[in-house]
Amino acid sequence: MEPVLYPLRKIENAHGSLTAIEGLRDIPFEIKRVYYIYAVAEGARRGFHAHHELRQVLICVHGSCKVLLDDGVTKAVVVLEDPGQGLYIGRMVWREMFDFSPDAVLLVLASDYYDEEDYIRSYDEFLSECGKQGDLID
Ligand code: T46
């Protein structure tokens, strides 16, 4: 699978840098939810799920982490260490986040409100859903 990384606009001046992200302009969905992950314990891995419908953009705004993406056929690992880059994760992609630096802050922009029903937390179920959905994988 080919990870989709968006370059985010950086506005720099003598006072510092600023990145603005507008839903449907800079990323391909309206932003309904924002959350961030930080203070991750050394060696901890997070994620281990896919989403039926949710689409997200992940930005490591401080520090670094890695994200494993798996579309049920192929896998890719992306290093996030640049606050000027957003990783798009579409529907039906298994993800695991790991190798967080102690100072990492992972900001997530989500296309919908939190809904536990949208999660697929079993890898076997994910694979079987991928088989059923075929060309719906994006
Ligand atoms: C994802 C990756 C990148 C809420 O109550 N509201 C929320 O908006 C979220 C995201 C989580 N929660 C609760 C649910 C759990 O009790 O927070 C707890 C930790 O969530 P979870 O174990 O799902 O966290 P991660 O880091 O494994 O996954 C999160 C997102 O849940 C997920 O959608 O794609 O970050």
Backbone and ligand atoms as CSV (ligand in chain L), in Angstrom:
chain,resi,resn,atom,element,x,y,z
A,1,MET,N,N,0.820,-1.187,0.000
A,1,MET,CA,C,0.000,0.000,0.000
A,1,MET,C,C,0.862,1.248,0.000
A,2,GLU,N,N,0.398,2.269,-0.699
A,2,GLU,CA,C,1.183,3.492,-0.878
A,2,GLU,C,C,0.697,4.569,0.103
A,3,PRO,N,N,1.479,4.896,1.142
A,3,PRO,CA,C,1.025,5.919,2.095
A,3,PRO,C,C,0.837,7.284,1.412
A,4,VAL,N,N,-0.195,8.011,1.843
A,4,VAL,CA,C,-0.458,9.336,1.267
A,4,VAL,C,C,-0.029,10.394,2.286
A,5,LEU,N,N,1.026,11.116,1.947
A,5,LEU,CA,C,1.539,12.176,2.832
A,5,LEU,C,C,1.257,13.532,2.203
A,6,TYR,N,N,0.539,14.385,2.951
A,6,TYR,CA,C,0.259,15.730,2.436
A,6,TYR,C,C,1.291,16.702,2.969
A,7,PRO,N,N,1.885,17.504,2.076
A,7,PRO,CA,C,2.703,18.603,2.587
A,7,PRO,C,C,1.759,19.687,3.097
A,8,LEU,N,N,1.970,20.180,4.301
A,8,LEU,CA,C,1.091,21.204,4.876
A,8,LEU,C,C,1.758,22.569,4.711
A,9,ARG,N,N,0.942,23.559,4.464
A,9,ARG,CA,C,1.471,24.904,4.236
A,9,ARG,C,C,2.131,25.435,5.508
A,10,LYS,N,N,3.347,25.939,5.344
A,10,LYS,CA,C,4.043,26.522,6.501
A,10,LYS,C,C,4.238,28.009,6.248
A,11,ILE,N,N,3.770,28.825,7.187
A,11,ILE,CA,C,3.949,30.272,7.052
A,11,ILE,C,C,5.025,30.669,8.062
A,12,GLU,N,N,6.137,31.107,7.539
A,12,GLU,CA,C,7.283,31.420,8.415
A,12,GLU,C,C,7.593,32.904,8.372
A,13,ASN,N,N,7.884,33.430,9.506
A,13,ASN,CA,C,8.422,34.798,9.521
A,13,ASN,C,C,9.401,34.906,10.688
A,14,ALA,N,N,9.845,36.088,10.953
A,14,ALA,CA,C,10.874,36.276,11.981
A,14,ALA,C,C,10.386,35.845,13.361
A,15,HIS,N,N,9.064,35.737,13.541
A,15,HIS,CA,C,8.500,35.386,14.847
A,15,HIS,C,C,8.279,33.890,15.020
A,16,GLY,N,N,8.513,33.115,13.953
A,16,GLY,CA,C,8.315,31.668,14.067
A,16,GLY,C,C,7.529,31.110,12.902
A,17,SER,N,N,6.978,29.900,13.086
A,17,SER,CA,C,6.284,29.207,12.002
A,17,SER,C,C,4.847,28.923,12.401
A,18,LEU,N,N,3.973,28.880,11.407
A,18,LEU,CA,C,2.555,28.609,11.646
A,18,LEU,C,C,2.040,27.728,10.508
A,19,THR,N,N,1.312,26.669,10.871
A,19,THR,CA,C,0.681,25.828,9.857
A,19,THR,C,C,-0.816,25.820,10.113
A,20,ALA,N,N,-1.603,26.154,9.101
A,20,ALA,CA,C,-3.060,26.151,9.212
A,20,ALA,C,C,-3.609,25.038,8.322
A,21,ILE,N,N,-4.618,24.332,8.833
A,21,ILE,CA,C,-5.221,23.247,8.048
A,21,ILE,C,C,-6.721,23.492,7.991
A,22,GLU,N,N,-7.237,23.600,6.803
A,22,GLU,CA,C,-8.660,23.855,6.620
A,22,GLU,C,C,-9.323,22.631,6.001
A,23,GLY,N,N,-10.423,22.193,6.646
A,23,GLY,CA,C,-11.164,21.040,6.139
A,23,GLY,C,C,-11.670,21.306,4.734
A,24,LEU,N,N,-11.581,20.294,3.896
A,24,LEU,CA,C,-12.024,20.320,2.490
A,24,LEU,C,C,-11.153,21.215,1.594
A,25,ARG,N,N,-10.200,21.911,2.203
A,25,ARG,CA,C,-9.274,22.713,1.392
A,25,ARG,C,C,-7.881,22.097,1.425
A,26,ASP,N,N,-7.362,21.871,2.628
A,26,ASP,CA,C,-6.014,21.304,2.753
A,26,ASP,C,C,-6.058,19.794,2.900
A,27,ILE,N,N,-7.183,19.274,3.381
A,27,ILE,CA,C,-7.361,17.821,3.519
A,27,ILE,C,C,-8.733,17.471,2.943
A,28,PRO,N,N,-8.930,16.209,2.525
A,28,PRO,CA,C,-10.115,15.911,1.700
A,28,PRO,C,C,-11.406,15.650,2.468
A,29,PHE,N,N,-11.516,16.153,3.697
A,29,PHE,CA,C,-12.781,15.984,4.412
A,29,PHE,C,C,-12.986,17.151,5.373
A,30,GLU,N,N,-14.233,17.303,5.787
A,30,GLU,CA,C,-14.567,18.280,6.809
A,30,GLU,C,C,-14.051,17.735,8.141
A,31,ILE,N,N,-13.484,18.592,8.983
A,31,ILE,CA,C,-12.939,18.107,10.257
A,31,ILE,C,C,-14.036,18.168,11.320
A,32,LYS,N,N,-14.402,16.992,11.855
A,32,LYS,CA,C,-15.447,16.977,12.888
A,32,LYS,C,C,-14.871,16.755,14.284
A,33,ARG,N,N,-13.628,16.285,14.318
A,33,ARG,CA,C,-13.038,15.969,15.632
A,33,ARG,C,C,-11.534,16.126,15.545
A,34,VAL,N,N,-10.958,16.594,16.640
A,34,VAL,CA,C,-9.498,16.717,16.758
A,34,VAL,C,C,-9.109,16.078,18.084
A,35,TYR,N,N,-8.083,15.238,18.063
A,35,TYR,CA,C,-7.552,14.740,19.330
A,35,TYR,C,C,-6.044,14.601,19.192
A,36,TYR,N,N,-5.362,14.461,20.309
A,36,TYR,CA,C,-3.919,14.294,20.241
A,36,TYR,C,C,-3.451,13.284,21.267
A,37,ILE,N,N,-2.394,12.601,20.876
A,37,ILE,CA,C,-1.830,11.508,21.676
A,37,ILE,C,C,-0.439,11.952,22.118
A,38,TYR,N,N,-0.163,11.825,23.400
A,38,TYR,CA,C,1.125,12.297,23.924
A,38,TYR,C,C,1.440,11.530,25.201
A,39,ALA,N,N,2.641,11.759,25.732
A,39,ALA,CA,C,3.102,11.077,26.946
A,39,ALA,C,C,2.959,9.560,26.791
A,40,VAL,N,N,3.316,9.063,25.630
A,40,VAL,CA,C,3.217,7.620,25.364
A,40,VAL,C,C,4.397,6.923,26.056
A,41,ALA,N,N,4.097,5.879,26.784
A,41,ALA,CA,C,5.142,5.168,27.529
A,41,ALA,C,C,6.145,4.547,26.555
A,42,GLU,N,N,7.397,4.500,26.988
A,42,GLU,CA,C,8.457,3.945,26.156
A,42,GLU,C,C,8.084,2.531,25.713
A,43,GLY,N,N,8.209,2.262,24.440
A,43,GLY,CA,C,7.950,0.914,23.913
A,43,GLY,C,C,6.479,0.613,23.656
A,44,ALA,N,N,5.591,1.531,24.025
A,44,ALA,CA,C,4.153,1.239,23.856
A,44,ALA,C,C,3.766,1.286,22.378
A,45,ARG,N,N,2.858,0.414,21.999
A,45,ARG,CA,C,2.274,0.424,20.653
A,45,ARG,C,C,0.787,0.694,20.801
A,46,ARG,N,N,0.243,1.507,19.930
A,46,ARG,CA,C,-1.178,1.872,19.985
A,46,ARG,C,C,-1.834,1.532,18.658
A,47,GLY,N,N,-3.120,1.763,18.603
A,47,GLY,CA,C,-3.841,1.485,17.367
A,47,GLY,C,C,-4.380,0.071,17.383
A,48,PHE,N,N,-3.894,-0.764,16.471
A,48,PHE,CA,C,-4.356,-2.152,16.333
A,48,PHE,C,C,-5.851,-2.176,15.993
A,49,HIS,N,N,-6.211,-1.376,15.018
A,49,HIS,CA,C,-7.590,-1.389,14.555
A,49,HIS,C,C,-7.663,-0.746,13.177
A,50,ALA,N,N,-8.831,-0.899,12.552
A,50,ALA,CA,C,-9.163,-0.176,11.317
A,50,ALA,C,C,-10.513,0.491,11.566
A,51,HIS,N,N,-10.932,1.318,10.616
A,51,HIS,CA,C,-12.242,1.954,10.720
A,51,HIS,C,C,-13.067,1.633,9.482
A,52,HIS,N,N,-14.334,1.361,9.689
A,52,HIS,CA,C,-15.231,1.128,8.549
A,52,HIS,C,C,-15.333,2.371,7.678
A,53,GLU,N,N,-15.556,3.532,8.309
A,53,GLU,CA,C,-15.852,4.754,7.549
A,53,GLU,C,C,-14.916,5.910,7.832
A,54,LEU,N,N,-14.358,5.954,9.026
A,54,LEU,CA,C,-13.593,7.144,9.449
A,54,LEU,C,C,-12.356,7.355,8.578
A,55,ARG,N,N,-12.123,8.612,8.239
A,55,ARG,CA,C,-10.880,9.005,7.560
A,55,ARG,C,C,-10.169,9.999,8.461
A,56,GLN,N,N,-8.851,9.950,8.455
A,56,GLN,CA,C,-8.100,10.779,9.392
A,56,GLN,C,C,-6.806,11.288,8.750
A,57,VAL,N,N,-6.301,12.377,9.313
A,57,VAL,CA,C,-4.956,12.843,8.959
A,57,VAL,C,C,-4.159,12.933,10.254
A,58,LEU,N,N,-2.995,12.305,10.263
A,58,LEU,CA,C,-2.135,12.266,11.444
A,58,LEU,C,C,-0.933,13.190,11.220
A,59,ILE,N,N,-0.681,14.037,12.194
A,59,ILE,CA,C,0.455,14.957,12.107
A,59,ILE,C,C,1.238,14.869,13.408
A,60,CYS,N,N,2.504,14.542,13.318
A,60,CYS,CA,C,3.323,14.522,14.531
A,60,CYS,C,C,3.844,15.953,14.712
A,61,VAL,N,N,3.161,16.711,15.555
A,61,VAL,CA,C,3.490,18.137,15.668
A,61,VAL,C,C,4.730,18.387,16.533
A,62,HIS,N,N,5.143,17.347,17.257
A,62,HIS,CA,C,6.381,17.467,18.052
A,62,HIS,C,C,6.949,16.075,18.244
A,63,GLY,N,N,8.274,15.928,18.166
A,63,GLY,CA,C,8.881,14.608,18.329
A,63,GLY,C,C,8.644,13.742,17.106
A,64,SER,N,N,8.608,12.437,17.327
A,64,SER,CA,C,8.462,11.521,16.191
A,64,SER,C,C,7.758,10.237,16.617
A,65,CYS,N,N,7.206,9.553,15.638
A,65,CYS,CA,C,6.651,8.220,15.860
A,65,CYS,C,C,6.572,7.518,14.518
A,66,LYS,N,N,6.260,6.238,14.547
A,66,LYS,CA,C,6.095,5.472,13.309
A,66,LYS,C,C,4.666,4.951,13.233
A,67,VAL,N,N,4.185,4.801,12.009
A,67,VAL,CA,C,2.833,4.269,11.807
A,67,VAL,C,C,2.914,3.136,10.797
A,68,LEU,N,N,2.404,1.973,11.189
A,68,LEU,CA,C,2.303,0.859,10.250
A,68,LEU,C,C,0.905,0.897,9.650
A,69,LEU,N,N,0.851,0.835,8.329
A,69,LEU,CA,C,-0.425,0.817,7.613
A,69,LEU,C,C,-0.546,-0.508,6.879
A,70,ASP,N,N,-1.732,-1.063,6.887
A,70,ASP,CA,C,-1.938,-2.380,6.297
A,70,ASP,C,C,-3.330,-2.378,5.661
A,71,ASP,N,N,-3.385,-2.571,4.346
A,71,ASP,CA,C,-4.696,-2.569,3.676
A,71,ASP,C,C,-5.244,-3.978,3.491
A,72,GLY,N,N,-4.615,-4.930,4.180
A,72,GLY,CA,C,-5.073,-6.313,4.089
A,72,GLY,C,C,-4.322,-7.093,3.026
A,73,VAL,N,N,-3.577,-6.367,2.191
A,73,VAL,CA,C,-2.775,-7.009,1.142
A,73,VAL,C,C,-1.301,-6.666,1.351
A,74,THR,N,N,-1.017,-5.376,1.481
A,74,THR,CA,C,0.365,-4.961,1.693
A,74,THR,C,C,0.459,-4.028,2.906
A,75,LYS,N,N,1.685,-3.911,3.402
A,75,LYS,CA,C,1.937,-3.084,4.592
A,75,LYS,C,C,2.997,-2.034,4.264
A,76,ALA,N,N,2.949,-0.935,4.975
A,76,ALA,CA,C,3.980,0.099,4.831
A,76,ALA,C,C,4.191,0.735,6.193
A,77,VAL,N,N,5.417,1.167,6.447
A,77,VAL,CA,C,5.711,1.895,7.687
A,77,VAL,C,C,6.116,3.315,7.308
A,78,VAL,N,N,5.496,4.283,7.973
A,78,VAL,CA,C,5.784,5.690,7.711
A,78,VAL,C,C,6.373,6.293,8.982
A,79,VAL,N,N,7.439,7.050,8.830
A,79,VAL,CA,C,8.002,7.794,9.970
A,79,VAL,C,C,7.399,9.196,9.942
A,80,LEU,N,N,6.789,9.580,11.059
A,80,LEU,CA,C,6.255,10.942,11.163
A,80,LEU,C,C,7.172,11.725,12.094
A,81,GLU,N,N,7.811,12.748,11.558
A,81,GLU,CA,C,8.745,13.543,12.376
A,81,GLU,C,C,8.768,14.998,11.928
A,82,ASP,N,N,7.846,15.332,11.013
A,82,ASP,CA,C,7.832,16.669,10.437
A,82,ASP,C,C,6.434,17.279,10.626
A,83,PRO,N,N,6.316,18.337,11.418
A,83,PRO,CA,C,4.989,18.943,11.628
A,83,PRO,C,C,4.413,19.563,10.360
A,84,GLY,N,N,5.205,19.582,9.304
A,84,GLY,CA,C,4.749,20.113,8.019
A,84,GLY,C,C,4.206,19.033,7.102
A,85,GLN,N,N,3.973,17.833,7.648
A,85,GLN,CA,C,3.488,16.719,6.822
A,85,GLN,C,C,2.332,16.015,7.509
A,86,GLY,N,N,1.273,15.706,6.773
A,86,GLY,CA,C,0.132,14.977,7.334
A,86,GLY,C,C,-0.035,13.642,6.637
A,87,LEU,N,N,-0.248,12.606,7.422
A,87,LEU,CA,C,-0.450,11.262,6.854
A,87,LEU,C,C,-1.947,10.990,6.770
A,88,TYR,N,N,-2.447,10.787,5.565
A,88,TYR,CA,C,-3.865,10.481,5.365
A,88,TYR,C,C,-4.082,8.972,5.548
A,89,ILE,N,N,-5.088,8.633,6.353
A,89,ILE,CA,C,-5.465,7.216,6.483
A,89,ILE,C,C,-6.943,7.103,6.125
A,90,GLY,N,N,-7.208,6.395,5.052
A,90,GLY,CA,C,-8.577,6.230,4.568
A,90,GLY,C,C,-9.312,5.113,5.293
A,91,ARG,N,N,-10.468,4.769,4.760
A,91,ARG,CA,C,-11.301,3.720,5.339
A,91,ARG,C,C,-10.602,2.366,5.208
A,92,MET,N,N,-10.888,1.497,6.108
A,92,MET,CA,C,-10.460,0.105,6.030
A,92,MET,C,C,-8.940,-0.059,5.877
A,93,VAL,N,N,-8.220,0.656,6.728
A,93,VAL,CA,C,-6.762,0.489,6.781
A,93,VAL,C,C,-6.398,0.178,8.229
A,94,TRP,N,N,-5.771,-0.947,8.430
A,94,TRP,CA,C,-5.294,-1.320,9.766
A,94,TRP,C,C,-4.106,-0.438,10.105
A,95,ARG,N,N,-4.054,0.108,11.344
A,95,ARG,CA,C,-2.937,0.974,11.723
A,95,ARG,C,C,-2.407,0.620,13.103
A,96,GLU,N,N,-1.086,0.749,13.226
A,96,GLU,CA,C,-0.420,0.589,14.527
A,96,GLU,C,C,0.590,1.723,14.650
A,97,MET,N,N,0.615,2.375,15.800
A,97,MET,CA,C,1.561,3.472,16.023
A,97,MET,C,C,2.575,3.006,17.067
A,98,PHE,N,N,3.844,3.281,16.815
A,98,PHE,CA,C,4.884,2.777,17.712
A,98,PHE,C,C,6.129,3.662,17.609
A,99,ASP,N,N,7.146,3.307,18.405
A,99,ASP,CA,C,8.407,4.078,18.436
A,99,ASP,C,C,8.169,5.569,18.675
A,100,PHE,N,N,7.288,5.878,19.616
A,100,PHE,CA,C,7.064,7.277,19.970
A,100,PHE,C,C,8.293,7.804,20.706
A,101,SER,N,N,8.774,8.963,20.319
A,101,SER,CA,C,9.823,9.601,21.116
A,101,SER,C,C,9.154,10.131,22.389
A,102,PRO,N,N,9.921,10.299,23.472
A,102,PRO,CA,C,9.295,10.715,24.741
A,102,PRO,C,C,8.529,12.039,24.616
A,103,ASP,N,N,8.960,12.894,23.673
A,103,ASP,CA,C,8.330,14.210,23.528
A,103,ASP,C,C,7.281,14.244,22.406
A,104,ALA,N,N,6.904,13.080,21.880
A,104,ALA,CA,C,6.010,13.064,20.700
A,104,ALA,C,C,4.599,13.537,21.046
A,105,VAL,N,N,4.061,14.353,20.159
A,105,VAL,CA,C,2.651,14.760,20.231
A,105,VAL,C,C,2.061,14.471,18.851
A,106,LEU,N,N,1.150,13.506,18.811
A,106,LEU,CA,C,0.541,13.102,17.542
A,106,LEU,C,C,-0.865,13.697,17.465
A,107,LEU,N,N,-1.024,14.644,16.558
A,107,LEU,CA,C,-2.309,15.334,16.374
A,107,LEU,C,C,-3.103,14.599,15.295
A,108,VAL,N,N,-4.386,14.383,15.572
A,108,VAL,CA,C,-5.218,13.642,14.602
A,108,VAL,C,C,-6.455,14.463,14.252
A,109,LEU,N,N,-6.676,14.645,12.967
A,109,LEU,CA,C,-7.874,15.316,12.447
A,109,LEU,C,C,-8.775,14.222,11.905
A,110,ALA,N,N,-10.017,14.206,12.338
A,110,ALA,CA,C,-10.897,13.086,11.985
A,110,ALA,C,C,-12.139,13.577,11.249
A,111,SER,N,N,-12.627,12.742,10.359
A,111,SER,CA,C,-13.775,13.120,9.515
A,111,SER,C,C,-15.105,12.950,10.230
A,112,ASP,N,N,-15.085,12.361,11.440
A,112,ASP,CA,C,-16.368,12.170,12.125
A,112,ASP,C,C,-16.179,12.144,13.641
A,113,TYR,N,N,-17.316,12.191,14.328
A,113,TYR,CA,C,-17.310,12.122,15.783
A,113,TYR,C,C,-16.877,10.722,16.232
A,114,TYR,N,N,-16.492,10.619,17.484
A,114,TYR,CA,C,-16.068,9.325,18.024
A,114,TYR,C,C,-17.240,8.345,18.027
A,115,ASP,N,N,-16.989,7.163,17.491
A,115,ASP,CA,C,-18.028,6.131,17.435
A,115,ASP,C,C,-17.358,4.766,17.514
A,116,GLU,N,N,-17.453,4.136,18.670
A,116,GLU,CA,C,-16.785,2.841,18.878
A,116,GLU,C,C,-17.278,1.796,17.871
A,117,GLU,N,N,-18.522,1.962,17.388
A,117,GLU,CA,C,-19.087,1.008,16.412
A,117,GLU,C,C,-18.333,1.023,15.082
A,118,ASP,N,N,-17.608,2.104,14.830
A,118,ASP,CA,C,-16.892,2.218,13.551
A,118,ASP,C,C,-15.550,1.478,13.577
A,119,TYR,N,N,-15.132,1.049,14.772
A,119,TYR,CA,C,-13.818,0.389,14.913
A,119,TYR,C,C,-13.897,-1.085,14.555
A,120,ILE,N,N,-12.858,-1.581,13.918
A,120,ILE,CA,C,-12.665,-3.032,13.769
A,120,ILE,C,C,-11.405,-3.340,14.563
A,121,ARG,N,N,-11.570,-3.972,15.705
A,121,ARG,CA,C,-10.423,-4.168,16.598
A,121,ARG,C,C,-9.849,-5.581,16.527
A,122,SER,N,N,-10.443,-6.433,15.693
A,122,SER,CA,C,-9.901,-7.783,15.502
A,122,SER,C,C,-9.266,-7.871,14.110
A,123,TYR,N,N,-8.005,-8.291,14.060
A,123,TYR,CA,C,-7.310,-8.351,12.772
A,123,TYR,C,C,-7.965,-9.376,11.846
A,124,ASP,N,N,-8.426,-10.482,12.414
A,124,ASP,CA,C,-9.093,-11.504,11.581
A,124,ASP,C,C,-10.367,-10.938,10.956
A,125,GLU,N,N,-11.119,-10.199,11.778
A,125,GLU,CA,C,-12.347,-9.587,11.257
A,125,GLU,C,C,-12.001,-8.563,10.166
A,126,PHE,N,N,-10.928,-7.803,10.387
A,126,PHE,CA,C,-10.484,-6.823,9.382
A,126,PHE,C,C,-10.199,-7.523,8.051
A,127,LEU,N,N,-9.434,-8.617,8.118
A,127,LEU,CA,C,-9.092,-9.319,6.874
A,127,LEU,C,C,-10.341,-9.844,6.187
A,128,SER,N,N,-11.266,-10.345,6.981
A,128,SER,CA,C,-12.465,-10.882,6.340
A,128,SER,C,C,-13.328,-9.755,5.764
A,129,GLU,N,N,-13.375,-8.593,6.437
A,129,GLU,CA,C,-14.109,-7.436,5.896
A,129,GLU,C,C,-13.441,-6.919,4.613
A,130,CYS,N,N,-12.103,-6.928,4.577
A,130,CYS,CA,C,-11.375,-6.492,3.364
A,130,CYS,C,C,-11.770,-7.363,2.195
A,131,GLY,N,N,-11.821,-8.663,2.441
A,131,GLY,CA,C,-12.197,-9.609,1.388
A,131,GLY,C,C,-13.576,-9.293,0.848
A,132,LYS,N,N,-14.506,-8.937,1.770
A,132,LYS,CA,C,-15.889,-8.652,1.358
A,132,LYS,C,C,-15.977,-7.340,0.595
A,133,GLN,N,N,-15.164,-6.322,1.040
A,133,GLN,CA,C,-15.342,-4.980,0.478
A,133,GLN,C,C,-14.548,-4.764,-0.797
A,134,GLY,N,N,-13.524,-5.590,-1.021
A,134,GLY,CA,C,-12.759,-5.519,-2.268
A,134,GLY,C,C,-12.387,-4.122,-2.681
A,135,ASP,N,N,-12.993,-3.619,-3.758
A,135,ASP,CA,C,-12.558,-2.348,-4.325
A,135,ASP,C,C,-13.036,-1.118,-3.549
A,136,LEU,N,N,-13.670,-1.305,-2.366
A,136,LEU,CA,C,-14.016,-0.140,-1.555
A,136,LEU,C,C,-12.802,0.368,-0.777
A,137,ILE,N,N,-11.722,-0.425,-0.714
A,137,ILE,CA,C,-10.525,0.000,0.019
A,137,ILE,C,C,-9.941,1.233,-0.672
A,138,ASP,N,N,-9.700,2.303,0.113
A,138,ASP,CA,C,-9.044,3.457,-0.516
A,138,ASP,C,C,-7.781,3.823,0.239
L,1,T46,C1,C,-6.876,6.013,15.476
L,1,T46,C2,C,-5.539,6.246,16.088
L,1,T46,C3,C,-4.602,7.011,15.196
L,1,T46,C4,C,-12.511,8.700,23.092
L,1,T46,O1,O,-13.271,8.673,24.079
L,1,T46,N1,N,-12.688,9.635,22.119
L,1,T46,C5,C,-11.902,9.720,21.021
L,1,T46,O2,O,-12.107,10.595,20.152
L,1,T46,C6,C,-10.822,8.771,20.885
L,1,T46,C7,C,-9.915,8.824,19.685
L,1,T46,C8,C,-10.657,7.834,21.872
L,1,T46,N2,N,-11.479,7.809,22.950
L,1,T46,C9,C,-11.240,6.808,24.015
L,1,T46,C10,C,-11.442,5.364,23.596
L,1,T46,C11,C,-10.476,4.627,24.485
L,1,T46,O3,O,-11.083,4.381,25.737
L,1,T46,O4,O,-9.869,6.914,24.395
L,1,T46,C12,C,-9.345,5.636,24.713
L,1,T46,C13,C,-8.109,5.337,23.887
L,1,T46,O5,O,-8.494,5.146,22.502
L,1,T46,P1,P,-7.765,4.085,21.568
L,1,T46,O6,O,-7.291,2.934,22.356
L,1,T46,O7,O,-8.674,3.812,20.399
L,1,T46,O8,O,-6.500,4.955,21.093
L,1,T46,P2,P,-5.448,4.595,19.958
L,1,T46,O9,O,-4.292,5.490,20.153
L,1,T46,O10,O,-5.187,3.142,19.881
L,1,T46,O11,O,-6.205,4.981,18.579
L,1,T46,C14,C,-6.519,6.323,18.304
L,1,T46,C15,C,-7.928,6.417,17.719
L,1,T46,O12,O,-8.856,5.780,18.602
L,1,T46,C16,C,-8.040,5.770,16.360
L,1,T46,O13,O,-9.244,6.159,15.721
L,1,T46,O14,O,-6.978,5.869,14.266
L,1,T46,O15,O,-5.596,6.874,17.372
